[in-house]
Amino acid sequence: MSGDARELALRESGWGARFTFFQPRNLAMWVYLLLVVSGAVVWFRYAAGQASAYGSVLVVATVLFGLYGALFWWFTQHIDRYAHQSRKLIVVAFLWGGFAATWAMAGNANGPIISLWGKAFGQAWAIDWGAGLTAPFTEELSKGFGLLLLIAMAPRLVATAFDGFVLGAFIGLGFQLLEDVQYALGSAGDEFGANPVGNALTTIALRMALGVAAHILYSAVFCTGLVYFLGRPAEPRRRGRGLLLMGSAMALHGLWDNAGGIAGSSALLVLVLWVVLIGLSFFVLTRAFRWSVPRERAFMREVMAPEVADGAITREELDTLAGDRKARRAYRKAAHGHDRRRRRHLLEAAHDLADELARSGGRETPHVVYARTELARLRGGGG
């Protein structure tokens, strides 16, 4: 595969392209900034009001959910093995989910809409069904609107459905963490505030355990579907698939919020529903991942194929780089002991070379030469 194919792949994927946030002539940036700042103001006013009574709870919740978010960040970087997304854009996505989608948009819509359900069907009905018929629309749409702004601000960097998957997950992470801190603070007053930290820790543990199938997952699926629905230069428009994924995310969200109404007073049935919904949610998430990742693998193959012809990597290594988890496991298991560790380091070095080629636009630079030299050193058994 020629260098022209590599340059085309880099141009289409946006891999290595830089993101500049400050774009004074781009209306999307100002809309983003207005909503994130206004949401942050609301959040910090809320946190400051709670800090006087439950300052220790705020600290504990922030630290624990911060560690939870850091673990998720590491995991997402681990699965993003191909055309790596810009870290700066990931932070921008996270802030949108944490402040704009939560506090500037959905937070202002949920209460009034649920009150309308109560006026129309009664308060008891609204308590059982109002959240599940409101939040999937207000919250998923507010998070999806953030992705639209990211596309407007960084069209080259949101090039595929997998980009929507990754950015959507981080939008959901921001939304979930700030919402979880709010729930922790809300539970601190239980039992007349006699045990605020203990009550909060119970809520924190529950939110962490159930958070694996919450906003992070819904947003990843919804935003993957949104990219398919819109289409991108590197991702053909597939409106049916897009609507299916967006609808699935909203349906799962609604069923989760309405579990209490569906199960009635049966705690056992609620638990069964949660287990079923978590399993179904991961099935949908896995499907969205499997649908969206092949384009990323193709970009990796196109970028690194010339390195096979030049002898920097082998055909087997290229197949592994552009392959799935099974391919990577098979590549490592084909060796033993020290050779297995060396193979793992070789793959890491090959990924580093791919990233340097992306940053340089496929041109030879000192960083590219160094990455290629490091790969050759590892192959020779050095270090």
KEKE-3310 file (N, C-alpha, C; in steps of 0.2 Angstrom, whole numbers, plus 5000, padded with zeros to 4 digits):
npx = (5004:5003:5012:5003:4991:4992:4993:4980:4972:4976:4971:4957:4954:4958:4967:4980:4978:4977:4968:4961:4954:4950:4941:4936:4928:4919:4903:4899:4908:4906:4893:4895:4904:4896:4885:4893:4899:4888:4882:4892:4893:4880:4882:4893:4888:4878:4886:4893:4883:4880:4892:4894:4886:4888:4902:4912:4907:4906:4919:4923:4915:4919:4933:4932:4923:4931:4942:4936:4932:4945:4949:4940:4944:4957:4954:4946:4956:4964:4956:4955:4963:4967:4966:4970:4960:4960:4967:4964:4951:4944:4944:4936:4924:4921:4919:4908:4898:4898:4895:4887:4877:4871:4868:4865:4856:4848:4845:4837:4826:4820:4813:4802:4795:4792:4783:4773:4768:4764:4753:4745:4742:4743:4751:4756:4757:4767:4778:4781:4783:4787:4801:4806:4800:4805:4818:4826:4824:4827:4840:4848:4847:4853:4866:4869:4868:4879:4889:4886:4890:4904:4907:4905:4916:4927:4928:4937:4941:4931:4927:4923:4911:4916:4923:4913:4908:4919:4920:4906:4906:4914:4907:4896:4903:4907:4894:4888:4897:4896:4882:4882:4889:4880:4869:4875:4877:4864:4859:4866:4858:4849:4841:4840:4852:4861:4871:4880:4892:4892:4880:4881:4892:4886:4877:4887:4894:4883:4880:4892:4893:4882:4884:4891:4882:4875:4875:4887:4887:4875:4877:4888:4883:4872:4878:4887:4877:4871:4882:4882:4869:4870:4881:4898:4913:4922:4914:4900:4883:4871:4856:4846:4853:4859:4847:4842:4852:4852:4839:4839:4848:4840:4829:4834:4838:4826:4819:4827:4826:4812:4811:4807:4793:4789:4791:4784:4780:4789:4805:4813:4810:4813:4827:4830:4826:4836:4847:4844:4843:4856:4863:4857:4861:4875:4876:4870:4880:4892:4888:4887:4901:4907:4901:4907:4921:4928:4931:4941:4951:4954:4960:4972:4978:4981:4989:5000:5004:5014:5026:5028:5033:5045:5051:5051:5040:5033:5022:5014:5013:5007:4995:4991:4991:4981:4970:4958:4954:4956:4966:4977:4979:4982:4994:5002:5002:5009:5022:5034:5037:5051:5051:5037:5034:5043:5036:5025:5030:5035:5023:5018:5028:5026:5013:5017:5025:5015:5007:5016:5018:5006:5005:5014:5009:5012:5025:5043:5050:5061:5055:5048:5058:5065:5055:5054:5067:5068:5059:5066:5077:5071:5067:5079:5082:5087:5088)
npy = (4994:5011:5027:5037:5032:5031:5044:5049:5041:5047:5060:5058:5052:5061:5058:5063:5076:5093:5101:5116:5126:5139:5148:5162:5166:5156:5151:5140:5138:5148:5146:5134:5138:5147:5139:5129:5137:5144:5132:5128:5138:5137:5124:5126:5135:5127:5117:5125:5129:5117:5114:5120:5113:5100:5098:5088:5077:5081:5082:5069:5062:5069:5065:5051:5048:5055:5046:5036:5041:5043:5029:5025:5033:5028:5016:5018:5024:5013:5005:5013:5010:5013:5026:5037:5048:5066:5072:5084:5087:5077:5082:5093:5088:5080:5091:5097:5087:5087:5100:5108:5100:5094:5103:5115:5112:5099:5098:5109:5106:5094:5095:5104:5097:5085:5089:5093:5080:5076:5085:5081:5067:5064:5064:5053:5044:5051:5050:5037:5035:5047:5051:5041:5044:5056:5060:5051:5058:5072:5072:5063:5070:5082:5079:5074:5085:5092:5084:5088:5101:5099:5093:5104:5112:5104:5097:5088:5080:5073:5061:5048:5035:5028:5038:5046:5037:5036:5050:5052:5043:5050:5062:5057:5052:5064:5069:5059:5059:5072:5071:5060:5065:5075:5066:5060:5070:5073:5062:5063:5070:5061:5051:5062:5069:5062:5054:5058:5055:5041:5038:5044:5037:5024:5028:5032:5020:5012:5019:5019:5005:5002:5011:5007:5004:5016:5033:5034:5023:5025:5037:5034:5025:5032:5043:5037:5032:5044:5050:5040:5043:5056:5055:5056:5063:5052:5042:5033:5039:5031:5030:5021:5013:5022:5028:5017:5014:5026:5026:5014:5018:5028:5020:5010:5019:5024:5013:5009:5020:5018:5007:5005:5008:4998:4986:4988:4986:4976:4972:4962:4959:4972:4971:4960:4965:4975:4968:4961:4972:4978:4968:4968:4981:4981:4972:4980:4990:4983:4979:4992:4996:4986:4988:5000:5001:4994:5003:5011:5002:4999:5011:5011:5000:5006:5016:5010:5001:5004:5003:4989:4986:4993:4986:4989:4984:4968:4958:4950:4958:4969:4964:4962:4974:4980:4972:4964:4961:4947:4944:4951:4944:4931:4934:4937:4925:4917:4917:4914:4917:4928:4932:4934:4946:4954:4955:4961:4974:4977:4979:4990:4999:5000:5005:5018:5023:5023:5034:5044:5045:5049:5062:5069:5069:5059:5062:5061:5064:5070:5064:5053:5046:5042:5035:5024:5019:5015:5005:4996:4993:4987:4975:4970:4965:4974:4984)
npz = (5000:4996:5000:4997:5000:5013:5017:5013:5021:5034:5032:5030:5042:5052:5061:5072:5069:5075:5089:5091:5103:5105:5094:5088:5077:5076:5079:5086:5096:5105:5109:5115:5125:5132:5137:5145:5154:5161:5166:5175:5184:5190:5196:5205:5213:5219:5225:5234:5242:5249:5255:5267:5276:5273:5270:5272:5266:5252:5249:5250:5241:5229:5228:5228:5217:5207:5207:5201:5189:5184:5182:5172:5162:5160:5155:5143:5135:5134:5126:5114:5102:5090:5078:5088:5098:5100:5115:5121:5115:5120:5134:5132:5128:5140:5149:5144:5146:5160:5164:5155:5148:5159:5170:5164:5154:5154:5167:5169:5162:5166:5178:5176:5166:5171:5181:5173:5169:5181:5183:5173:5175:5188:5204:5210:5198:5191:5199:5198:5184:5177:5177:5169:5157:5153:5156:5147:5135:5137:5143:5135:5122:5126:5128:5116:5108:5112:5106:5093:5093:5095:5083:5075:5079:5078:5065:5057:5067:5072:5064:5062:5066:5077:5083:5088:5097:5107:5111:5115:5126:5135:5136:5143:5154:5161:5163:5172:5183:5189:5192:5200:5211:5216:5219:5230:5239:5241:5248:5260:5270:5275:5288:5296:5295:5303:5301:5289:5281:5281:5275:5263:5258:5256:5245:5236:5234:5228:5216:5210:5207:5199:5189:5178:5168:5164:5161:5154:5146:5139:5132:5124:5115:5110:5104:5095:5086:5082:5074:5064:5059:5054:5046:5040:5032:5032:5036:5030:5028:5038:5041:5046:5055:5063:5069:5076:5085:5093:5097:5104:5115:5121:5125:5134:5144:5148:5152:5163:5172:5174:5181:5194:5193:5184:5191:5203:5220:5222:5227:5223:5210:5205:5206:5198:5185:5184:5183:5171:5162:5163:5157:5144:5140:5139:5129:5118:5119:5115:5102:5096:5097:5089:5077:5074:5075:5064:5054:5060:5062:5048:5045:5053:5047:5034:5037:5042:5033:5023:5031:5032:5020:5021:5030:5044:5052:5054:5043:5051:5062:5058:5055:5067:5074:5067:5070:5081:5098:5100:5090:5095:5107:5102:5095:5106:5113:5105:5108:5121:5139:5140:5127:5125:5132:5125:5113:5117:5120:5107:5100:5107:5104:5090:5089:5095:5084:5074:5079:5079:5065:5062:5068:5061:5049:5040:5036:5036:5051:5064:5076:5071:5065:5076:5083:5075:5075:5089:5088:5080:5089:5100:5093:5090:5103:5112:5127)
capx = (5000:5007:5012:4997:4985:4993:4991:4973:4969:4977:4967:4951:4953:4959:4972:4986:4976:4977:4962:4961:4947:4948:4939:4932:4923:4915:4898:4898:4913:4903:4887:4898:4907:4890:4882:4897:4901:4882:4881:4897:4891:4875:4885:4897:4883:4875:4891:4895:4878:4880:4898:4893:4883:4891:4908:4916:4903:4908:4926:4924:4912:4923:4939:4930:4921:4937:4946:4931:4933:4952:4949:4937:4948:4962:4951:4945:4962:4966:4952:4956:4970:4968:4967:4969:4957:4963:4965:4961:4944:4941:4942:4931:4918:4919:4916:4901:4894:4898:4891:4882:4872:4868:4866:4862:4851:4843:4843:4832:4820:4817:4808:4795:4792:4789:4778:4767:4766:4760:4747:4741:4740:4743:4758:4759:4759:4773:4783:4783:4784:4789:4808:4808:4797:4807:4826:4829:4824:4831:4847:4852:4847:4857:4872:4870:4869:4886:4893:4885:4895:4911:4908:4906:4922:4933:4925:4941:4943:4925:4927:4920:4906:4920:4925:4906:4908:4923:4918:4900:4907:4917:4902:4892:4907:4906:4887:4887:4901:4893:4876:4883:4891:4874:4866:4879:4876:4857:4858:4869:4853:4845:4841:4841:4859:4865:4877:4880:4897:4890:4874:4884:4896:4881:4875:4892:4895:4878:4881:4898:4891:4877:4886:4893:4877:4872:4876:4893:4885:4870:4880:4893:4878:4868:4883:4888:4871:4871:4886:4879:4863:4872:4886:4904:4917:4925:4909:4894:4877:4867:4851:4843:4858:4859:4841:4842:4857:4850:4833:4841:4850:4835:4824:4837:4838:4819:4817:4831:4822:4805:4811:4802:4786:4787:4791:4779:4783:4793:4812:4816:4808:4818:4834:4830:4826:4842:4852:4842:4845:4863:4866:4855:4864:4881:4875:4870:4886:4896:4886:4889:4908:4909:4900:4910:4928:4932:4934:4947:4956:4956:4965:4978:4982:4983:4994:5006:5006:5021:5031:5030:5037:5051:5054:5050:5036:5031:5015:5010:5012:5002:4988:4989:4989:4974:4966:4954:4957:4958:4972:4982:4980:4985:5001:5006:5003:5013:5028:5034:5042:5054:5048:5030:5035:5046:5031:5020:5033:5035:5016:5017:5032:5023:5008:5020:5027:5009:5005:5021:5017:5000:5006:5018:5005:5015:5031:5048:5053:5065:5051:5046:5064:5067:5051:5056:5074:5066:5056:5071:5081:5067:5067:5085:5083:5090:5084)
capy = (5000:5017:5032:5041:5029:5033:5051:5049:5038:5052:5065:5056:5050:5066:5056:5067:5083:5097:5104:5123:5127:5146:5150:5167:5166:5150:5152:5134:5139:5153:5142:5129:5142:5150:5134:5126:5142:5144:5126:5128:5143:5134:5119:5128:5138:5122:5114:5130:5129:5111:5113:5123:5108:5093:5099:5082:5073:5084:5080:5061:5061:5071:5061:5044:5049:5057:5040:5032:5044:5041:5022:5025:5037:5024:5010:5021:5025:5006:5002:5017:5007:5015:5033:5040:5054:5071:5073:5091:5087:5073:5086:5098:5083:5079:5097:5098:5083:5088:5106:5111:5095:5092:5109:5121:5110:5094:5100:5114:5104:5088:5096:5106:5092:5080:5092:5093:5074:5076:5088:5078:5060:5063:5064:5046:5042:5055:5048:5030:5035:5053:5051:5037:5047:5063:5060:5049:5063:5078:5070:5061:5075:5087:5076:5073:5092:5093:5081:5092:5107:5096:5092:5110:5115:5100:5092:5083:5075:5068:5058:5041:5033:5027:5045:5047:5032:5038:5057:5051:5040:5055:5067:5053:5052:5071:5070:5055:5060:5077:5069:5056:5069:5078:5061:5058:5076:5073:5057:5065:5072:5055:5050:5069:5071:5060:5050:5060:5052:5034:5038:5046:5031:5019:5030:5031:5013:5010:5023:5016:4998:5003:5016:5004:5004:5022:5038:5033:5018:5028:5042:5031:5022:5038:5047:5033:5032:5051:5050:5036:5046:5062:5054:5060:5061:5045:5037:5034:5040:5025:5032:5016:5010:5028:5028:5011:5015:5032:5024:5009:5021:5031:5015:5008:5024:5025:5007:5009:5025:5016:5000:5005:5008:4992:4981:4990:4986:4970:4973:4956:4961:4977:4968:4956:4970:4979:4963:4960:4979:4978:4963:4971:4987:4979:4969:4985:4994:4979:4980:4998:4995:4981:4991:5007:5000:4992:5009:5013:4997:5000:5017:5009:4996:5010:5020:5006:4996:5005:5001:4982:4986:4995:4982:4991:4979:4962:4957:4948:4963:4974:4961:4962:4981:4982:4967:4964:4958:4940:4944:4953:4939:4926:4936:4937:4919:4913:4917:4912:4921:4935:4934:4937:4952:4958:4956:4966:4980:4979:4982:4997:5004:5001:5010:5024:5025:5025:5040:5049:5046:5053:5069:5072:5069:5054:5064:5059:5069:5067:5060:5047:5042:5040:5029:5018:5017:5012:4998:4991:4992:4982:4969:4967:4963:4978:4987)
capz = (5000:4995:5004:4995:5003:5020:5018:5012:5028:5039:5030:5031:5049:5057:5066:5073:5068:5082:5090:5094:5106:5104:5087:5089:5072:5075:5083:5090:5102:5109:5112:5120:5131:5136:5141:5150:5160:5165:5170:5180:5189:5194:5200:5210:5218:5223:5229:5239:5247:5252:5258:5274:5280:5271:5267:5272:5260:5246:5248:5250:5235:5224:5228:5225:5210:5203:5205:5197:5182:5181:5180:5166:5157:5158:5151:5137:5132:5132:5120:5109:5100:5083:5077:5094:5098:5104:5123:5122:5113:5126:5140:5130:5129:5147:5152:5141:5149:5167:5166:5151:5147:5166:5174:5160:5149:5156:5174:5169:5158:5169:5184:5173:5162:5176:5185:5169:5169:5187:5183:5168:5177:5195:5207:5210:5192:5189:5203:5195:5177:5175:5175:5163:5151:5152:5156:5141:5129:5139:5144:5129:5117:5128:5127:5109:5106:5114:5100:5087:5094:5094:5076:5072:5081:5076:5060:5055:5073:5073:5057:5061:5071:5083:5087:5092:5103:5112:5113:5118:5132:5139:5138:5148:5160:5164:5166:5177:5189:5192:5194:5206:5217:5218:5223:5236:5244:5243:5253:5266:5275:5277:5295:5299:5294:5309:5298:5283:5277:5280:5270:5256:5255:5253:5239:5231:5232:5223:5210:5206:5205:5194:5184:5172:5163:5165:5156:5150:5141:5135:5128:5119:5110:5107:5100:5089:5082:5079:5069:5058:5056:5051:5041:5040:5026:5033:5038:5026:5032:5039:5045:5050:5060:5068:5073:5080:5091:5097:5100:5109:5121:5125:5128:5139:5149:5150:5156:5169:5176:5176:5184:5200:5191:5181:5197:5208:5226:5223:5227:5220:5203:5203:5205:5191:5180:5184:5180:5163:5159:5163:5152:5138:5139:5137:5122:5114:5118:5111:5095:5094:5096:5084:5071:5073:5075:5058:5050:5063:5060:5041:5045:5055:5041:5028:5039:5044:5028:5020:5036:5031:5014:5023:5035:5051:5055:5050:5041:5057:5067:5055:5056:5075:5075:5064:5072:5087:5104:5099:5086:5099:5111:5098:5094:5112:5115:5100:5111:5128:5143:5138:5120:5125:5135:5120:5108:5119:5119:5100:5098:5110:5100:5083:5090:5095:5078:5071:5082:5077:5058:5061:5070:5056:5042:5036:5033:5040:5055:5069:5080:5067:5064:5083:5085:5070:5078:5095:5086:5078:5095:5103:5089:5091:5109:5117:5132)
cpx = (5004:5007:5006:4991:4986:4991:4983:4969:4970:4972:4960:4949:4954:4964:4978:4984:4975:4970:4963:4954:4945:4947:4934:4927:4918:4909:4897:4902:4909:4897:4890:4900:4901:4887:4886:4898:4894:4881:4886:4895:4885:4878:4889:4893:4880:4880:4893:4890:4878:4886:4898:4891:4886:4898:4912:4913:4905:4915:4927:4921:4916:4929:4937:4928:4926:4941:4942:4932:4940:4952:4946:4941:4954:4959:4949:4951:4965:4962:4953:4963:4972:4970:4965:4965:4961:4961:4962:4953:4941:4939:4936:4924:4916:4916:4909:4896:4893:4894:4886:4876:4868:4865:4863:4856:4846:4841:4837:4826:4817:4812:4802:4792:4788:4783:4772:4764:4761:4753:4742:4738:4741:4750:4761:4761:4766:4779:4786:4785:4787:4796:4809:4805:4800:4815:4829:4829:4828:4838:4851:4852:4852:4864:4874:4871:4876:4891:4892:4890:4902:4912:4909:4913:4928:4930:4930:4942:4937:4923:4923:4915:4910:4922:4918:4906:4912:4921:4911:4901:4910:4912:4898:4896:4906:4899:4886:4891:4898:4886:4877:4885:4885:4870:4869:4877:4868:4856:4861:4864:4849:4846:4843:4848:4863:4871:4878:4886:4895:4885:4877:4888:4892:4879:4881:4894:4890:4879:4887:4896:4887:4879:4889:4888:4872:4874:4882:4891:4880:4873:4884:4888:4875:4872:4885:4883:4870:4876:4884:4873:4865:4876:4892:4908:4920:4920:4902:4888:4873:4862:4847:4847:4858:4853:4840:4846:4854:4843:4834:4843:4845:4830:4827:4837:4831:4817:4821:4827:4815:4805:4807:4795:4784:4787:4786:4783:4788:4801:4815:4816:4813:4825:4835:4830:4832:4847:4851:4844:4852:4866:4864:4859:4871:4881:4874:4876:4891:4895:4888:4897:4910:4907:4904:4918:4931:4935:4941:4953:4959:4961:4972:4982:4984:4989:5001:5008:5013:5027:5033:5034:5044:5055:5054:5046:5035:5024:5011:5009:5007:4995:4986:4987:4982:4969:4962:4958:4960:4965:4978:4984:4984:4992:5005:5007:5007:5020:5028:5039:5044:5051:5041:5030:5038:5040:5026:5023:5034:5028:5016:5022:5029:5017:5011:5022:5021:5007:5010:5020:5011:5001:5010:5015:5008:5022:5037:5050:5057:5061:5049:5052:5066:5062:5052:5063:5072:5063:5061:5076:5077:5067:5074:5087:5086:5085:5080)
cpy = (5006:5022:5037:5038:5031:5040:5052:5047:5043:5058:5064:5055:5056:5064:5060:5075:5087:5100:5111:5125:5135:5148:5155:5168:5160:5150:5146:5135:5143:5150:5137:5133:5144:5145:5130:5131:5143:5138:5126:5132:5140:5128:5121:5132:5133:5119:5119:5130:5123:5110:5115:5117:5101:5094:5092:5077:5075:5082:5073:5060:5063:5067:5054:5044:5051:5051:5036:5034:5042:5034:5022:5028:5032:5018:5012:5022:5018:5003:5006:5015:5009:5022:5037:5047:5060:5072:5079:5091:5083:5077:5091:5094:5082:5085:5099:5094:5084:5094:5108:5106:5094:5098:5115:5119:5105:5096:5105:5112:5098:5090:5099:5101:5087:5083:5092:5086:5073:5079:5085:5071:5059:5062:5057:5043:5045:5052:5041:5031:5041:5053:5047:5040:5054:5063:5057:5054:5069:5077:5068:5066:5081:5085:5076:5080:5094:5090:5085:5098:5105:5095:5099:5114:5111:5095:5087:5078:5071:5066:5052:5040:5031:5033:5047:5043:5034:5045:5056:5048:5046:5061:5063:5053:5059:5071:5065:5057:5066:5076:5065:5060:5072:5072:5060:5064:5075:5068:5058:5067:5067:5054:5057:5071:5068:5056:5052:5057:5045:5034:5039:5040:5025:5021:5030:5024:5010:5013:5020:5009:4998:5007:5013:5003:5010:5027:5037:5029:5021:5033:5039:5028:5027:5041:5043:5033:5039:5052:5046:5040:5052:5060:5059:5059:5054:5040:5038:5035:5033:5027:5027:5014:5016:5028:5022:5012:5021:5030:5019:5013:5024:5026:5012:5012:5024:5019:5007:5014:5023:5009:4999:5004:5001:4986:4982:4989:4980:4972:4968:4957:4967:4975:4964:4960:4974:4974:4962:4966:4980:4974:4966:4977:4986:4975:4975:4989:4990:4979:4986:4999:4991:4984:4997:5006:4998:4997:5011:5008:4997:5006:5015:5004:5001:5014:5016:5001:4997:5003:4993:4982:4988:4991:4984:4987:4973:4962:4955:4953:4968:4971:4962:4969:4983:4977:4969:4961:4951:4940:4946:4948:4933:4928:4936:4930:4914:4913:4915:4916:4927:4937:4936:4944:4957:4959:4961:4973:4982:4982:4989:5002:5005:5006:5017:5027:5027:5032:5046:5051:5051:5061:5073:5072:5064:5056:5062:5065:5066:5062:5053:5043:5039:5034:5023:5015:5013:5005:4993:4989:4986:4975:4966:4964:4967:4981:4983)
cpz = (5000:5000:5003:4999:5011:5021:5017:5019:5033:5038:5032:5039:5054:5062:5066:5072:5075:5082:5094:5096:5104:5096:5087:5083:5071:5081:5088:5096:5107:5112:5117:5126:5135:5140:5146:5156:5164:5169:5176:5186:5193:5198:5206:5215:5222:5227:5235:5245:5251:5257:5265:5279:5279:5268:5266:5266:5253:5244:5246:5243:5229:5223:5225:5218:5205:5202:5201:5190:5179:5179:5173:5160:5155:5153:5144:5132:5130:5126:5114:5106:5093:5082:5083:5094:5102:5111:5124:5120:5118:5132:5138:5131:5136:5150:5150:5145:5157:5169:5162:5150:5154:5169:5170:5155:5153:5163:5174:5166:5162:5174:5181:5169:5166:5180:5180:5169:5176:5187:5178:5171:5184:5198:5207:5204:5190:5193:5200:5188:5174:5173:5169:5156:5149:5151:5150:5135:5131:5139:5138:5123:5119:5127:5120:5106:5107:5108:5094:5087:5093:5087:5072:5073:5079:5071:5058:5061:5074:5066:5056:5067:5078:5087:5091:5098:5108:5115:5117:5125:5137:5141:5143:5154:5164:5167:5172:5183:5193:5195:5200:5212:5220:5222:5230:5241:5246:5248:5260:5272:5277:5284:5299:5299:5300:5307:5291:5278:5276:5275:5263:5253:5253:5246:5234:5229:5227:5217:5206:5203:5199:5188:5178:5167:5164:5159:5152:5144:5136:5130:5122:5113:5106:5102:5094:5084:5078:5073:5063:5055:5052:5045:5041:5034:5026:5035:5034:5030:5032:5044:5049:5056:5065:5072:5078:5086:5096:5101:5106:5116:5125:5128:5134:5145:5152:5154:5163:5174:5178:5179:5190:5198:5188:5187:5202:5215:5227:5222:5223:5212:5201:5202:5199:5185:5179:5181:5172:5159:5158:5157:5145:5136:5136:5130:5117:5113:5114:5104:5092:5092:5090:5077:5069:5072:5069:5054:5053:5062:5053:5041:5047:5050:5036:5030:5040:5038:5025:5025:5035:5025:5016:5028:5042:5055:5051:5048:5047:5061:5064:5056:5063:5076:5072:5065:5078:5093:5103:5095:5090:5104:5108:5097:5100:5114:5111:5103:5118:5132:5141:5131:5120:5127:5129:5114:5110:5118:5112:5098:5101:5106:5093:5084:5091:5088:5074:5073:5079:5069:5057:5063:5064:5049:5037:5033:5038:5044:5060:5074:5077:5066:5071:5085:5081:5073:5084:5093:5084:5084:5099:5099:5089:5098:5114:5121:5136)
residu = (MET:SER:GLY:ASP:ALA:ARG:GLU:LEU:ALA:LEU:ARG:GLU:SER:GLY:TRP:GLY:ALA:ARG:PHE:THR:PHE:PHE:GLN:PRO:ARG:ASN:LEU:ALA:MET:TRP:VAL:TYR:LEU:LEU:LEU:VAL:VAL:SER:GLY:ALA:VAL:VAL:TRP:PHE:ARG:TYR:ALA:ALA:GLY:GLN:ALA:SER:ALA:TYR:GLY:SER:VAL:LEU:VAL:VAL:ALA:THR:VAL:LEU:PHE:GLY:LEU:TYR:GLY:ALA:LEU:PHE:TRP:TRP:PHE:THR:GLN:HIS:ILE:ASP:ARG:TYR:ALA:HIS:GLN:SER:ARG:LYS:LEU:ILE:VAL:VAL:ALA:PHE:LEU:TRP:GLY:GLY:PHE:ALA:ALA:THR:TRP:ALA:MET:ALA:GLY:ASN:ALA:ASN:GLY:PRO:ILE:ILE:SER:LEU:TRP:GLY:LYS:ALA:PHE:GLY:GLN:ALA:TRP:ALA:ILE:ASP:TRP:GLY:ALA:GLY:LEU:THR:ALA:PRO:PHE:THR:GLU:GLU:LEU:SER:LYS:GLY:PHE:GLY:LEU:LEU:LEU:LEU:ILE:ALA:MET:ALA:PRO:ARG:LEU:VAL:ALA:THR:ALA:PHE:ASP:GLY:PHE:VAL:LEU:GLY:ALA:PHE:ILE:GLY:LEU:GLY:PHE:GLN:LEU:LEU:GLU:ASP:VAL:GLN:TYR:ALA:LEU:GLY:SER:ALA:GLY:ASP:GLU:PHE:GLY:ALA:ASN:PRO:VAL:GLY:ASN:ALA:LEU:THR:THR:ILE:ALA:LEU:ARG:MET:ALA:LEU:GLY:VAL:ALA:ALA:HIS:ILE:LEU:TYR:SER:ALA:VAL:PHE:CYS:THR:GLY:LEU:VAL:TYR:PHE:LEU:GLY:ARG:PRO:ALA:GLU:PRO:ARG:ARG:ARG:GLY:ARG:GLY:LEU:LEU:LEU:MET:GLY:SER:ALA:MET:ALA:LEU:HIS:GLY:LEU:TRP:ASP:ASN:ALA:GLY:GLY:ILE:ALA:GLY:SER:SER:ALA:LEU:LEU:VAL:LEU:VAL:LEU:TRP:VAL:VAL:LEU:ILE:GLY:LEU:SER:PHE:PHE:VAL:LEU:THR:ARG:ALA:PHE:ARG:TRP:SER:VAL:PRO:ARG:GLU:ARG:ALA:PHE:MET:ARG:GLU:VAL:MET:ALA:PRO:GLU:VAL:ALA:ASP:GLY:ALA:ILE:THR:ARG:GLU:GLU:LEU:ASP:THR:LEU:ALA:GLY:ASP:ARG:LYS:ALA:ARG:ARG:ALA:TYR:ARG:LYS:ALA:ALA:HIS:GLY:HIS:ASP:ARG:ARG:ARG:ARG:ARG:HIS:LEU:LEU:GLU:ALA:ALA:HIS:ASP:LEU:ALA:ASP:GLU:LEU:ALA:ARG:SER:GLY:GLY:ARG:GLU:THR:PRO:HIS:VAL:VAL:TYR:ALA:ARG:THR:GLU:LEU:ALA:ARG:LEU:ARG:GLY:GLY:GLY:GLY)
# end
